[in-house]
Amino acid sequence: MKKIVLYSIGIAQIAMLSSCSKDDGVPLIAPADQQIQALINAPYSTLTPSEQKVKMESEANAFVTDMEDMKTSTSIDALENLENLLSSSANRPSPIVVNRSSESGDEMGNPLVNNGIRDLLSYGGFYGIYTWDSSKADWKKTDSDSELKLVFPSTSNKTSNDAEISISAVASGKKVDIVDTEGTSRVQYNYQTNMYEHIQTEEVLDEIYLPASTKATLSINGAVVSSFETATTYTDGKHPDPKTAMIKIMFDNGYVWEMSGAQGAVNTVKTSITKNGKNLIGFSLDSTANIDKLIEEEVDNSNDYIGTANVVYTLGENFAIIGKIDLKQQAKELNELENSLDDPHKVEYSNGVYISSYNKKDYYTRLNAYNKGYAEGSVVIQNKYVKFYLVSKKEGTKIAEVIMRAEKSEDRPYYSYTWTENAAYPNGGYWMFSYTNNGGEFEQRYEEVAYLKFNDNTEVEMDVYFSSGFDNFKNKAEDFSNSFED
């Protein structure tokens, strides 16, 4: 579970160091198109870029302070240790079995082998009380036909079992196959026939019910320190997939982590970390992409199914990065741009012979013209259809627009090529490779560089803008992350 914590602080640093923000005054938890458009149409803040930097660092420092109590979260420690214990015993027969019968009447086997906490919340119909035996480094099962409970040490340096997690699930009626016993394949020598034989055993499958909802509580020394809730609906068919899903984890010290998603005409994903109701980190996305079509193996016109998207990243109670993206139109115009350029990569066909452009004297001239044209054209298209803004929710203003620019890559290869005239070759010569980059030709590559465009039309490279003035925040964030290292 500490991965959740480190992920959250990582998101904060990425947001801050590559243009970040959050929400509050405008409700961005569900990023409806009109809500994002309202902020895009909002006026720019009157603060200068330097003044904005001071304000952002102040709020970023407050965010790290709000995350401080996670360092002493006993529930996070206990959940991480439980995950480790489940993983450490995964190479042995798992003690966690389904204590009910399949339709054939046979008792079901060990579906949680090699799995962890998430799997405990992902299936219905598991029962038993499992106690960690520190002396054997494995789980001991006590039969139960009514509850699923794990009893274990709350930290890795303890041997006494002072923590327990109890889980209950309501089955959905949707069944799926799981592997009870893995199939095997081996080759052995038959001394009677004096031949090698291939011996194969088929895998044994069982059926389990997927849960409609799951609840769990984590207790340490008899006191509840964390609780879990999940809810899921499924598609119809032989292989049901989640149609809507939600998970909510409430930690001690007032922290709550939530994630939800839904698949449909508009697909949505939302996640957030709050403390005592105060937003710390949030992410939400809605997209009109046709997921089923995109995952089909052969889709002739995949650009027709990628649709549009609205994105919101939030940090703290004020700043947010909002994005409005037209992936379909972007892909269409990128394809048109590519077709409009002289592409030297294409192989030409002449007089029954395929000729590579590489074998021509103007190859590198054409190649570098193509790279420049595509790089400059693609950022124009991206700035047109991929709109990102850094906004202040409390003030209802834009802070800056994220603009992409194409710039020459500073990484020049150590080698180069020189055209050598030779009439014996079809194109009058050939390219000679050289281990030096002095005077020869080479492929000039380009990079997309992000800039922040402020109210006075000042454009500042994002990396440069955030490279100074945030030292206090960076140090706090690093100290916070280091506190979770083992």
C-alpha positions in Angstrom: 0.0 0.0 0.0 2.9 2.3 0.4 3.0 2.3 -3.4 -0.2 4.3 -3.3 1.5 6.9 -1.1 4.7 7.1 -3.2 2.5 7.2 -6.3 0.6 10.2 -4.9 3.8 12.1 -4.0 5.2 11.2 -7.4 2.1 12.6 -9.1 2.5 15.8 -7.0 6.1 16.2 -8.1 5.4 15.5 -11.7 2.5 17.9 -11.6 4.6 20.6 -10.0 7.7 20.1 -12.0 6.0 19.8 -15.4 3.1 22.2 -15.0 0.7 21.3 -12.2 -2.5 22.4 -10.5 -5.6 21.4 -8.5 -9.3 22.0 -8.0 -11.7 23.5 -5.5 -13.8 26.5 -6.4 -15.1 24.8 -9.6 -16.2 21.1 -9.0 -13.8 19.2 -11.2 -14.1 15.8 -9.7 -16.4 14.9 -12.6 -14.9 16.7 -15.5 -17.9 17.5 -17.7 -17.1 19.2 -21.0 -18.8 22.4 -20.0 -16.9 22.7 -16.7 -13.6 22.4 -18.4 -14.6 24.8 -21.2 -15.7 27.4 -18.6 -12.1 27.4 -17.1 -10.6 27.4 -20.6 -12.7 30.6 -21.3 -11.8 32.1 -17.9 -9.5 35.2 -17.9 -5.8 34.9 -17.1 -4.5 35.7 -13.7 -3.0 39.2 -13.3 0.0 37.8 -11.3 3.3 37.8 -13.1 5.1 34.5 -13.8 7.4 35.1 -10.8 4.5 35.8 -8.5 2.7 32.7 -9.7 5.8 30.7 -8.8 5.9 31.9 -5.2 2.2 31.1 -4.8 2.5 27.7 -6.3 5.4 26.7 -4.1 3.6 27.9 -1.0 0.6 25.7 -1.8 2.8 22.8 -2.8 4.6 23.0 0.5 1.2 22.9 2.2 0.3 19.8 0.3 3.4 18.0 1.5 2.5 19.0 5.1 -1.0 17.5 4.6 0.6 14.3 3.6 3.0 14.1 6.6 0.6 12.0 8.7 0.9 9.2 6.3 4.4 8.5 7.7 2.8 7.3 10.9 -0.1 5.4 9.4 -0.3 2.0 11.1 -2.8 0.8 8.5 -0.5 1.4 5.6 2.3 -0.5 7.4 0.0 -3.4 8.1 -1.4 -3.6 4.6 2.1 -3.6 3.1 3.2 -6.3 5.4 0.1 -8.4 4.6 1.0 -8.0 0.9 4.5 -9.2 1.5 3.3 -12.2 3.5 0.9 -13.3 0.8 3.6 -12.9 -1.8 6.3 -14.7 0.3 4.1 -17.8 0.6 2.9 -17.8 -3.0 5.4 -20.5 -4.1 3.9 -23.0 -1.8 0.3 -24.4 -2.0 -1.9 -21.5 -1.0 -3.9 -22.0 2.1 -6.7 -19.8 0.8 -9.2 -22.0 -0.9 -12.8 -21.8 -1.9 -14.9 -23.7 0.7 -17.8 -24.5 -1.5 -18.5 -26.8 -4.4 -18.6 -26.2 -8.1 -21.5 -27.3 -10.3 -19.8 -30.7 -10.8 -19.7 -31.3 -7.0 -16.0 -31.2 -6.7 -14.4 -28.9 -4.0 -12.7 -26.0 -5.6 -8.9 -25.5 -5.3 -6.4 -22.8 -4.7 -7.3 -19.8 -6.9 -5.3 -17.2 -4.9 -1.9 -18.8 -5.5 0.6 -16.1 -6.5 -1.9 -13.4 -5.8 -2.3 -10.7 -3.1 -4.6 -8.4 -1.4 -6.4 -7.2 -4.5 -7.5 -10.7 -5.3 -9.0 -11.1 -1.8 -11.3 -8.3 -2.8 -11.9 -9.6 -6.3 -13.8 -12.8 -5.8 -16.9 -14.0 -4.0 -17.3 -17.2 -2.1 -14.0 -17.6 -0.2 -14.2 -18.7 3.4 -11.7 -19.6 6.1 -9.6 -18.2 8.9 -5.9 -17.9 8.0 -3.3 -17.3 10.6 0.3 -16.5 9.8 2.7 -18.9 11.4 6.0 -17.1 11.8 7.9 -20.2 12.6 7.0 -21.8 9.3 6.6 -18.6 7.3 3.3 -19.8 6.0 -0.4 -19.6 6.6 -2.4 -22.0 8.7 -6.1 -22.5 7.9 -9.0 -23.0 10.1 -12.2 -24.0 8.3 -15.2 -21.6 8.3 -18.3 -21.6 6.2 -19.2 -18.0 7.0 -16.2 -15.7 7.0 -12.9 -14.9 5.4 -10.3 -13.6 7.9 -6.5 -13.3 7.9 -4.6 -12.9 11.1 -1.0 -11.6 10.8 1.7 -9.3 12.3 1.1 -5.6 11.6 4.7 -4.9 10.7 7.6 -6.9 9.2 9.6 -6.8 12.5 6.9 -8.5 14.6 6.2 -12.2 15.0 3.0 -11.9 17.1 -0.2 -11.7 15.2 -1.7 -8.3 16.3 -3.6 -7.5 13.1 -6.5 -9.1 11.3 -8.5 -8.3 8.2 -12.0 -9.5 7.7 -13.6 -9.6 4.3 -17.2 -10.2 3.2 -18.5 -10.2 -0.4 -21.9 -10.3 -2.1 -21.8 -12.5 -5.2 -22.9 -11.0 -8.5 -24.1 -14.2 -10.1 -21.5 -13.8 -12.8 -19.1 -16.8 -13.0 -15.6 -17.0 -14.4 -13.1 -19.8 -14.9 -10.0 -19.8 -12.8 -7.0 -22.2 -12.9 -7.1 -24.6 -9.9 -4.2 -26.8 -11.1 -1.7 -25.7 -13.7 -1.2 -27.9 -16.7 2.2 -29.6 -17.1 4.3 -30.6 -20.1 7.5 -32.7 -20.0 9.5 -35.1 -22.1 10.6 -38.4 -20.7 12.4 -41.5 -22.0 10.4 -44.7 -22.3 12.8 -47.6 -21.8 10.3 -50.2 -23.1 9.9 -48.4 -26.5 13.4 -46.9 -26.5 11.8 -43.5 -27.5 11.2 -40.1 -25.9 7.5 -39.4 -25.1 5.8 -36.1 -24.6 3.7 -36.2 -21.4 1.2 -33.5 -20.9 -1.5 -32.9 -18.3 -4.3 -30.4 -18.9 -5.0 -27.6 -16.5 -7.9 -28.0 -14.2 -10.4 -25.2 -14.1 -12.9 -24.2 -11.5 -15.7 -21.6 -11.5 -16.0 -18.8 -9.1 -18.5 -16.0 -8.7 -17.4 -12.4 -9.2 -18.6 -10.1 -6.4 -21.1 -7.3 -6.8 -19.7 -5.7 -3.7 -17.0 -6.3 -1.1 -16.4 -4.9 2.4 -13.4 -5.4 4.6 -12.0 -4.0 7.9 -8.5 -4.0 9.2 -7.9 -4.1 12.9 -4.8 -3.8 15.0 -4.9 -4.9 18.6 -8.7 -5.0 18.3 -9.1 -1.4 17.0 -10.3 -0.8 13.5 -7.7 1.3 11.6 -8.8 0.9 8.0 -11.8 -0.2 5.9 -12.4 -1.1 2.3 -15.4 -1.0 0.0 -15.8 -2.2 -3.6 -18.7 -2.3 -6.0 -18.7 -3.7 -9.5 -21.2 -4.3 -12.3 -20.4 -6.6 -15.2 -21.0 -7.0 -18.9 -23.1 -9.9 -20.1 -21.6 -12.9 -21.9 -19.3 -15.8 -21.3 -16.4 -13.6 -20.3 -17.9 -10.8 -18.2 -15.8 -7.6 -17.9 -16.3 -4.8 -15.4 -18.8 -2.3 -16.7 -18.6 0.0 -13.6 -16.2 -0.4 -10.7 -15.4 1.4 -7.5 -12.9 0.9 -4.7 -12.6 3.1 -1.5 -10.0 2.6 1.2 -10.2 4.6 4.4 -6.9 4.7 6.3 -6.2 6.0 9.8 -5.2 9.6 10.2 -8.2 10.7 8.1 -6.9 9.6 4.6 -9.2 8.2 2.0 -8.2 6.8 -1.4 -11.0 6.3 -4.0 -11.0 5.1 -7.6 -13.9 4.5 -9.9 -14.5 3.9 -13.6 -17.3 3.2 -16.0 -17.3 1.9 -19.6 -19.9 3.1 -22.1 -20.6 5.7 -24.7 -18.4 7.9 -22.5 -15.7 6.1 -20.5 -14.8 7.7 -17.2 -12.0 7.2 -14.7 -11.6 9.0 -11.4 -9.2 8.7 -8.5 -8.5 10.9 -5.5 -6.7 11.0 -2.2 -8.3 13.2 0.5 -7.6 13.9 4.2 -10.5 14.7 6.4 -12.5 15.7 3.4 -9.7 18.0 2.0 -8.6 17.2 -1.5 -4.9 16.3 -1.8 -4.6 14.7 -5.2 -7.1 14.0 -7.9 -7.2 12.7 -11.5 -10.3 12.3 -13.7 -10.8 11.5 -17.3 -13.7 11.1 -19.6 -13.3 9.7 -23.1 -15.6 8.9 -26.0 -13.1 6.2 -27.3 -14.7 3.0 -28.4 -12.7 0.6 -26.2 -14.1 -2.6 -27.6 -13.3 -1.6 -31.2 -9.8 -0.4 -30.3 -8.8 -3.7 -28.6 -10.0 -5.8 -31.6 -7.0 -7.3 -33.3 -7.8 -6.0 -36.8 -9.4 -2.6 -37.0 -8.9 -0.9 -40.3 -9.8 2.6 -39.2 -8.8 2.7 -35.6 -8.7 6.6 -35.7 -12.5 6.5 -36.0 -12.7 5.0 -32.5 -10.3 7.1 -30.4 -12.7 9.9 -29.9 -12.2 12.9 -27.6 -11.2 13.2 -24.0 -11.3 15.6 -21.0 -8.6 15.4 -18.4 -8.2 17.0 -14.9 -5.1 16.6 -12.7 -5.5 18.2 -9.3 -3.1 19.1 -6.5 -4.2 20.5 -3.2 -7.2 22.7 -2.8 -6.5 25.1 -5.7 -4.4 24.2 -8.6 -5.4 22.0 -11.5 -4.2 21.0 -15.0 -7.2 20.7 -17.3 -7.0 19.2 -20.7 -9.4 19.1 -23.6 -8.3 16.7 -26.3 -9.7 15.8 -29.8 -7.7 12.7 -30.5 -9.7 11.8 -33.6 -9.1 15.1 -35.4 -5.5 15.2 -34.2 -4.9 11.8 -35.8 -6.6 12.8 -39.0 -4.5 15.9 -39.5 -1.3 14.1 -38.5 -2.0 11.6 -41.2 -2.6 14.4 -43.7 0.6 16.1 -42.7 2.6 12.9 -43.1 1.1 12.3 -46.6 1.9 15.8 -47.6 5.7 15.5 -46.9 8.4 14.1 -49.1 9.2 11.0 -47.1 12.6 9.6 -48.0 11.9 6.4 -46.1 9.6 5.2 -48.8 11.1 2.8 -51.3 10.7 3.9 -54.9 9.8 1.5 -57.8 11.3 2.2 -61.2 11.7 0.0 -64.3 10.8 -3.1 -62.3 13.4 -2.4 -59.6 12.8 -1.2 -56.0 15.2 1.6 -55.2 15.9 2.9 -51.7 16.2 6.7 -51.4 19.1 6.1 -49.0 21.2 5.3 -52.1 20.8 8.8 -53.5 23.0 11.8 -52.9 20.1 14.0 -51.7 19.0 11.5 -49.0 20.1 13.4 -45.9 18.8 16.7 -47.4 15.4 15.1 -47.9 15.5 13.3 -44.6 16.2 16.4 -42.5 13.6 18.4 -44.4 11.1 15.7 -43.6 12.0 15.5 -39.9 11.8 19.3 -39.6 8.5 19.5 -41.5 6.9 16.8 -39.5 8.2 18.1 -36.1 7.0 21.6 -36.7 3.7 20.6 -38.3 2.9 18.1 -35.6 3.3 20.6 -32.7 1.0 23.0 -34.6 -1.6 20.2 -34.8 -1.0 19.2 -31.2 -1.5 22.8 -29.9 -4.7 23.0 -31.9 -6.3 19.8 -30.6 -4.5 19.0 -27.4 -5.3 21.9 -25.0 -3.8 21.9 -21.5 -4.0 24.8 -19.0 -2.7 25.4 -15.5 -5.6 27.0 -13.6 -6.5 28.4 -10.2 -9.9 27.1 -9.1 -10.2 29.4 -6.1 -9.7 32.5 -8.3 -11.4 31.1 -11.4 -8.5 32.1 -13.6 -6.0 30.6 -16.0 -2.4 30.7 -14.9 -0.8 29.5 -18.1 -1.4 27.5 -21.2 0.9 24.6 -22.1 2.3 25.1 -25.5 4.5 22.6 -27.4 7.4 23.7 -29.6 9.6 21.7 -31.9 13.3 22.2 -31.3 16.5 20.6 -32.7 17.8 17.8 -30.5 21.1 18.7 -28.9 22.1 15.0 -29.1 24.3 14.7 -32.2 25.5 11.3 -33.1 29.2 10.5 -32.8 29.3 9.4 -36.4 28.4 10.8 -39.8 28.2 9.9 -43.5 30.0 11.3 -46.5 28.9 10.9 -50.1 31.5 9.3 -52.2 31.3 9.8 -56.0 31.6 6.6 -58.0 30.2 6.2 -61.5 30.0 2.4 -61.1 27.1 2.8 -58.7 23.5 3.3 -60.1 23.1 6.7 -58.5 26.7 7.9 -59.1 28.0 7.1 -55.7 27.4 5.8 -52.2 27.3 7.0 -48.5 30.5 6.2 -46.6 30.2 5.7 -42.8 32.7 7.6 -40.6 33.4 7.4 -36.9 33.6 11.2 -36.7 30.9 13.8 -36.9 33.1 16.6 -38.3 31.8 17.8 -41.6 29.7 14.7 -42.6 26.0 14.4 -42.9 23.8 13.0 -40.2 20.1 12.8 -39.3 18.9 15.9 -37.5 16.2 14.9 -35.0 13.8 17.1 -33.2 12.2 17.1 -29.7 8.9 18.4 -28.5 9.5 20.9 -25.7 6.7 22.2 -23.4 6.4 25.9 -22.7 4.1 27.8 -20.3 2.4 30.8 -21.9 1.3 33.4 -19.4 -1.1 36.3 -19.4 1.5 38.7 -20.9 2.2 36.2 -23.8 5.5 35.4 -22.1 6.6 31.9 -23.0 8.9 30.1 -20.6 10.2 26.6 -21.1 8.5 24.4 -18.5 11.7 22.7 -17.3 13.4 26.1 -16.9 10.5 27.6 -15.0 10.3 24.8 -12.5 14.0 24.3 -12.2 14.4 27.1 -9.6 12.2 28.4 -6.8 10.9 25.1 -5.7 13.8 23.8 -3.7 11.9 23.7 -0.4 9.1 21.7 -2.0 11.5 19.3 -3.7 13.4 18.7 -0.4 10.2 18.1 1.5 8.9 15.8 -1.2 12.1 13.8 -1.2 12.2 13.6 2.6 8.6 12.4 2.5 9.3 9.7 -0.1 12.5 8.5 1.7 10.5 8.0 4.9 8.7 5.1 3.3 11.9 3.3 2.2 12.6 0.1 4.0 
